[in-house]
Amino acid sequence: MESLVKVHGGGGYDSDFSDDDGQGESSERGLKRKREEEILQKPFQKGRHSEKAHRSLHASEVDREEARNRRAHLISMNAFERHKKFVGDYILYYGGQMADFSRSTVKDKTDLDVLRENHRFLWRDEDEEDMTWEKELAKKYYDKLFKEYCIADLSRYKENKFGFRWRVENEVVSGKGQFQCGNKRCENQEGLKSWEVNFAYVEHGEKKNALVKLRLCPECSFKLNYHHKRKEVKAKTKRVLEENQEPSQKKKKRKRSSHSKKKHKHKHKHRKHRDRSASSSSSESSENSDKGSEAGDEPEGQSEADHWRGPAPAVEEKSREEEFDEYFEDMFL
């Protein structure tokens, strides 16, 4: 203790730990610690000994947090629950009765209900005069339908009642109604026949008629013709198609055929000159052979010598449009 504690003349005590050097080291430690805290402090972090916030700032932060929680709560609810909450809040703040907000007895309408009310089997110019959003929705749906063949409902064929509708995109892609039986409940693909039916129906209190086509298997064709024989649509022959064509189309085909014949004649023009000498010699030999043979022994077709008597018979070359027409004859009856 004698080495550590010293008594000074002034009557005070002193220690080795309380000298000026010790005070300098402690101050350096404090500065170092403060610098480390400043380095480690985040940009948005407030100081340890910051001043007390104002009451208005505290209130705004509380309101912001409450609004954030309320928004998350509203998002978690569906539309009907949100509606009930708003009605309850209105009655709580402004007063009233729940009976004042009771829903009407009219059933809420969906898009399907609107389509059923405003749908038309065939749209006319008269129907598009006074267009509302309901009619526009039904017209937009009608434009997306495919109106080449119909899909039939033959479940009440004994009562002579049939239902027809146009095909949708999925049915066209799968071939339903064209390469597959057009009956709603039949998937037969063999022996299909095309039928043309005068469809009489009542739409919006008005009687209407429409001539429709559908493809049915033999069994469903029997159901369709249970009371009345319908008109069967068959593939037309080439001669009938040419007769039904307009005069302008006939002229075009004649021009094409004459143009192809001119090309063919031009090709065989040089061949005639080349084969003229050979044809004369072959004709003499064929005449001598014909004299020696009897009239009844003449062959029905051409002999080998007949092939050299003249140019080869002209063969009409079909254009690309004619080939497409023949290809689609049986597809679209």
C-alpha positions as CSV (number, residue, x, y, z in Angstrom):
1,M,0.0,0.0,0.0
2,E,2.9,2.3,0.6
3,S,4.0,2.1,-3.0
4,L,0.5,2.8,-4.3
5,V,-0.7,5.5,-2.0
6,K,1.3,8.7,-1.4
7,V,0.6,11.5,1.0
8,H,1.3,14.9,-0.3
9,G,2.1,18.0,1.6
10,G,-1.2,19.5,0.8
11,G,-3.0,16.9,2.9
12,G,-4.5,15.0,0.0
13,Y,-4.1,11.4,-1.2
14,D,-2.8,10.4,-4.6
15,S,-2.8,7.1,-6.6
16,D,-1.0,5.7,-9.6
17,F,-4.4,5.2,-11.4
18,S,-5.4,8.9,-11.0
19,D,-2.6,10.6,-12.7
20,D,-2.8,12.8,-15.9
21,D,-1.7,9.9,-18.1
22,G,-4.7,7.8,-17.1
23,Q,-7.1,10.6,-17.9
24,G,-5.7,10.9,-21.4
25,E,-6.1,7.2,-22.1
26,S,-9.8,7.2,-21.0
27,S,-10.6,10.2,-23.3
28,E,-8.9,8.5,-26.2
29,R,-11.0,5.4,-25.6
30,G,-14.2,7.4,-25.6
31,L,-13.3,9.1,-28.9
32,K,-12.5,5.8,-30.5
33,R,-15.8,4.3,-29.3
34,K,-17.7,7.2,-30.7
35,R,-16.0,7.0,-34.1
36,E,-16.8,3.3,-34.2
37,E,-20.5,4.0,-33.5
38,E,-20.6,6.6,-36.2
39,I,-19.1,4.2,-38.7
40,L,-21.5,1.4,-37.8
41,Q,-24.6,3.6,-37.6
42,K,-27.1,3.0,-40.5
43,P,-28.3,5.9,-42.7
44,F,-31.9,5.7,-41.5
45,Q,-31.0,4.9,-37.9
46,K,-31.6,7.6,-35.4
47,G,-29.0,8.6,-32.8
48,R,-29.0,7.1,-29.4
49,H,-29.5,10.4,-27.7
50,S,-31.8,12.1,-30.3
51,E,-34.3,14.6,-29.3
52,K,-37.9,13.7,-28.4
53,A,-40.3,13.7,-31.5
54,H,-43.2,16.1,-31.7
55,R,-46.7,14.9,-30.9
56,S,-48.0,15.6,-34.5
57,L,-45.2,13.4,-36.0
58,H,-46.1,10.6,-33.6
59,A,-49.8,10.9,-34.6
60,S,-49.1,10.8,-38.3
61,E,-46.9,7.7,-38.0
62,V,-49.7,6.0,-36.0
63,D,-52.3,6.9,-38.7
64,R,-50.1,5.7,-41.4
65,E,-49.6,2.3,-39.7
66,E,-53.3,2.0,-39.1
67,A,-54.1,2.7,-42.7
68,R,-51.6,0.1,-43.8
69,N,-53.2,-2.5,-41.6
70,R,-56.7,-1.6,-42.8
71,R,-55.7,-1.8,-46.4
72,A,-54.2,-5.3,-45.9
73,H,-57.4,-6.4,-44.1
74,L,-59.6,-5.1,-47.0
75,I,-57.5,-6.8,-49.6
76,S,-57.8,-10.2,-47.8
77,M,-61.6,-10.0,-48.0
78,N,-63.7,-10.9,-51.1
79,A,-66.1,-8.4,-52.7
80,F,-69.2,-9.4,-50.8
81,E,-67.5,-9.3,-47.4
82,R,-66.0,-5.9,-48.2
83,H,-69.5,-4.7,-49.1
84,K,-70.9,-5.9,-45.8
85,K,-68.1,-4.2,-43.9
86,F,-68.7,-0.9,-45.6
87,V,-72.5,-1.1,-44.9
88,G,-71.9,-1.9,-41.3
89,D,-69.5,1.0,-40.9
90,Y,-72.0,3.3,-42.5
91,I,-74.7,2.2,-40.1
92,L,-72.3,2.5,-37.2
93,Y,-71.2,6.1,-38.0
94,Y,-74.3,7.6,-39.6
95,G,-77.1,5.5,-38.1
96,G,-79.9,3.6,-39.9
97,Q,-81.2,0.1,-40.2
98,M,-79.9,-3.0,-42.0
99,A,-83.3,-3.4,-43.8
100,D,-82.6,-0.2,-45.7
101,F,-79.7,-2.0,-47.4
102,S,-81.4,-5.3,-48.1
103,R,-80.8,-6.6,-51.7
104,S,-83.7,-6.7,-54.1
105,T,-85.4,-9.9,-55.1
106,V,-84.2,-9.6,-58.7
107,K,-81.6,-12.2,-59.5
108,D,-78.2,-10.8,-60.3
109,K,-77.3,-11.2,-64.0
110,T,-74.0,-12.7,-65.2
111,D,-72.5,-12.5,-68.7
112,L,-74.1,-15.8,-69.6
113,D,-77.6,-14.5,-68.6
114,V,-77.1,-11.4,-70.8
115,L,-76.0,-13.6,-73.7
116,R,-79.1,-15.9,-73.4
117,E,-81.4,-12.9,-73.3
118,N,-79.9,-11.1,-76.3
119,H,-78.7,-14.0,-78.4
120,R,-79.9,-14.3,-82.0
121,F,-79.5,-17.3,-84.3
122,L,-79.1,-15.0,-87.3
123,W,-78.4,-11.3,-87.0
124,R,-80.0,-8.9,-89.4
125,D,-79.5,-5.3,-90.2
126,E,-82.6,-4.4,-88.3
127,D,-81.3,-5.9,-85.1
128,E,-78.2,-3.7,-85.1
129,E,-80.1,-0.4,-85.1
130,D,-80.5,0.3,-81.4
131,M,-77.4,-1.4,-80.0
132,T,-76.9,-1.5,-76.2
133,W,-74.0,-3.0,-74.4
134,E,-76.0,-6.2,-73.9
135,K,-76.6,-6.5,-77.6
136,E,-73.0,-5.7,-78.4
137,L,-71.9,-8.4,-76.1
138,A,-74.2,-10.9,-77.8
139,K,-73.1,-9.7,-81.3
140,K,-69.5,-10.1,-80.4
141,Y,-70.1,-13.7,-79.3
142,Y,-72.1,-14.4,-82.5
143,D,-69.2,-13.1,-84.7
144,K,-66.9,-15.7,-83.1
145,L,-69.2,-18.7,-84.1
146,F,-68.6,-20.8,-87.3
147,K,-71.7,-20.9,-89.4
148,E,-70.9,-23.6,-92.1
149,Y,-72.5,-26.6,-90.3
150,C,-74.8,-26.9,-87.3
151,I,-74.8,-29.0,-84.1
152,A,-78.2,-30.7,-83.6
153,D,-80.0,-31.8,-80.5
154,L,-82.1,-34.8,-81.5
155,S,-83.3,-36.0,-78.1
156,R,-86.9,-35.1,-78.8
157,Y,-87.1,-36.3,-82.4
158,K,-90.3,-38.2,-81.9
159,E,-92.1,-35.0,-81.0
160,N,-90.7,-33.4,-84.2
161,K,-88.7,-30.9,-82.1
162,F,-85.1,-30.2,-82.9
163,G,-82.5,-27.8,-81.5
164,F,-79.7,-26.3,-83.7
165,R,-76.8,-24.1,-82.9
166,W,-73.6,-23.0,-84.6
167,R,-70.2,-24.5,-83.9
168,V,-67.5,-23.1,-81.7
169,E,-63.8,-23.1,-82.3
170,N,-63.0,-26.2,-80.4
171,E,-65.6,-28.2,-82.3
172,V,-64.2,-27.0,-85.7
173,V,-60.7,-28.0,-84.7
174,S,-61.8,-31.5,-83.6
175,G,-64.0,-31.9,-86.7
176,K,-67.3,-32.2,-84.7
177,G,-70.2,-31.6,-87.1
178,Q,-68.3,-32.1,-90.3
179,F,-66.0,-35.1,-90.1
180,Q,-67.9,-36.4,-87.0
181,C,-71.6,-36.8,-86.5
182,G,-73.3,-33.5,-85.9
183,N,-75.6,-34.9,-83.2
184,K,-74.8,-33.4,-79.8
185,R,-74.6,-36.9,-78.2
186,C,-73.1,-38.9,-81.0
187,E,-69.4,-39.4,-82.0
188,N,-69.8,-41.7,-85.0
189,Q,-67.5,-40.9,-88.0
190,E,-68.6,-43.5,-90.6
191,G,-71.3,-43.2,-93.2
192,L,-71.9,-39.5,-92.7
193,K,-74.5,-37.7,-94.9
194,S,-75.2,-34.1,-95.5
195,W,-78.7,-32.8,-94.9
196,E,-80.4,-29.4,-95.6
197,V,-83.1,-28.5,-93.1
198,N,-85.5,-25.6,-93.0
199,F,-85.1,-24.6,-89.3
200,A,-88.3,-22.9,-88.0
201,Y,-87.9,-21.3,-84.6
202,V,-89.4,-18.6,-82.4
203,E,-87.0,-15.8,-81.2
204,H,-88.0,-12.9,-79.0
205,G,-91.7,-13.6,-79.8
206,E,-91.1,-13.6,-83.6
207,K,-91.3,-16.6,-85.9
208,K,-88.3,-17.0,-88.2
209,N,-86.9,-19.5,-90.7
210,A,-83.3,-20.4,-91.5
211,L,-81.9,-22.9,-94.0
212,V,-79.1,-24.9,-92.2
213,K,-76.8,-27.8,-93.1
214,L,-75.6,-30.6,-90.9
215,R,-73.8,-33.9,-91.2
216,L,-75.3,-37.0,-89.5
217,C,-74.5,-40.7,-89.3
218,P,-77.1,-43.2,-90.6
219,E,-78.7,-43.7,-87.1
220,C,-79.1,-39.9,-86.5
221,S,-80.2,-39.4,-90.0
222,F,-83.1,-41.7,-89.3
223,K,-84.0,-39.6,-86.3
224,L,-83.9,-36.4,-88.4
225,N,-86.3,-38.0,-91.0
226,Y,-88.6,-39.6,-88.5
227,H,-91.6,-37.5,-89.4
228,H,-90.5,-35.8,-92.7
229,K,-88.0,-36.7,-95.4
230,R,-85.4,-34.0,-95.5
231,K,-83.3,-33.0,-98.5
232,E,-80.0,-34.8,-98.8
233,V,-77.1,-32.7,-100.1
234,K,-74.9,-34.7,-102.5
235,A,-71.7,-33.8,-104.3
236,K,-72.4,-32.2,-107.6
237,T,-70.8,-33.6,-110.8
238,K,-68.5,-31.5,-112.9
239,R,-71.1,-31.0,-115.6
240,V,-73.7,-29.7,-113.1
241,L,-71.2,-27.4,-111.6
242,E,-70.4,-25.9,-115.0
243,E,-74.0,-25.4,-115.8
244,N,-74.6,-23.6,-112.5
245,Q,-71.7,-21.3,-113.0
246,E,-72.1,-17.7,-114.0
247,P,-71.3,-16.6,-117.6
248,S,-68.3,-14.6,-116.4
249,Q,-66.8,-17.7,-114.8
250,K,-67.5,-19.8,-117.9
251,K,-65.7,-17.3,-120.1
252,K,-62.6,-17.4,-117.7
253,K,-62.5,-21.1,-117.9
254,R,-62.8,-21.1,-121.7
255,K,-59.9,-18.6,-121.9
256,R,-57.8,-20.8,-119.7
257,S,-58.6,-23.9,-121.7
258,S,-57.9,-22.1,-125.1
259,H,-54.6,-20.7,-123.7
260,S,-53.5,-24.2,-122.5
261,K,-54.5,-25.7,-126.0
262,K,-52.4,-23.0,-127.7
263,K,-49.4,-23.9,-125.6
264,H,-49.9,-27.6,-126.3
265,K,-50.2,-27.0,-130.1
266,H,-47.0,-24.9,-130.0
267,K,-45.2,-27.7,-128.3
268,H,-46.3,-30.4,-130.8
269,K,-45.8,-28.2,-133.9
270,H,-42.2,-29.2,-134.4
271,R,-43.0,-32.8,-133.5
272,K,-45.5,-32.9,-136.5
273,H,-42.8,-31.9,-138.9
274,R,-40.4,-34.4,-137.5
275,D,-42.8,-37.3,-137.6
276,R,-44.3,-36.6,-141.0
277,S,-42.0,-38.9,-143.0
278,A,-42.3,-41.7,-140.5
279,S,-46.1,-41.4,-140.5
280,S,-46.3,-41.7,-144.3
281,S,-44.3,-45.0,-144.4
282,S,-46.2,-46.4,-141.5
283,S,-49.6,-45.6,-143.1
284,E,-48.6,-47.5,-146.2
285,S,-47.7,-50.6,-144.2
286,S,-50.9,-50.3,-142.1
287,E,-53.1,-50.1,-145.3
288,N,-51.5,-53.3,-146.7
289,S,-52.1,-55.1,-143.5
290,D,-55.7,-53.9,-143.3
291,K,-56.5,-55.2,-146.7
292,G,-55.4,-58.7,-145.8
293,S,-57.3,-58.8,-142.6
294,E,-61.1,-59.2,-142.3
295,A,-63.5,-56.4,-141.1
296,G,-64.5,-58.3,-138.0
297,D,-60.9,-58.8,-136.8
298,E,-60.2,-55.1,-136.4
299,P,-59.1,-54.3,-132.8
300,E,-61.3,-52.1,-130.7
301,G,-58.5,-49.8,-129.5
302,Q,-55.6,-48.2,-131.4
303,S,-53.0,-50.4,-132.9
304,E,-49.2,-49.7,-132.6
305,A,-49.2,-48.2,-136.1
306,D,-52.1,-45.9,-135.2
307,H,-49.9,-44.1,-132.7
308,W,-47.6,-42.9,-135.5
309,R,-50.3,-41.6,-137.8
310,G,-50.5,-38.2,-136.2
311,P,-49.6,-36.1,-133.2
312,A,-50.5,-37.3,-129.7
313,P,-54.0,-36.3,-128.4
314,A,-54.1,-33.0,-126.6
315,V,-54.4,-33.3,-122.9
316,E,-55.8,-30.3,-121.0
317,E,-53.7,-29.1,-118.2
318,K,-55.7,-28.1,-115.1
319,S,-54.9,-24.8,-113.4
320,R,-54.2,-24.6,-109.7
321,E,-57.6,-23.0,-109.0
322,E,-59.4,-25.9,-110.8
323,E,-57.4,-28.4,-108.7
324,F,-58.4,-26.6,-105.5
325,D,-62.1,-26.6,-106.6
326,E,-62.1,-30.3,-107.2
327,Y,-60.4,-30.9,-103.8
328,F,-63.0,-28.9,-101.9
329,E,-66.0,-30.3,-103.7
330,D,-66.6,-33.1,-101.3
331,M,-65.5,-31.2,-98.2
332,F,-68.0,-28.3,-98.5
333,L,-71.3,-29.6,-99.8
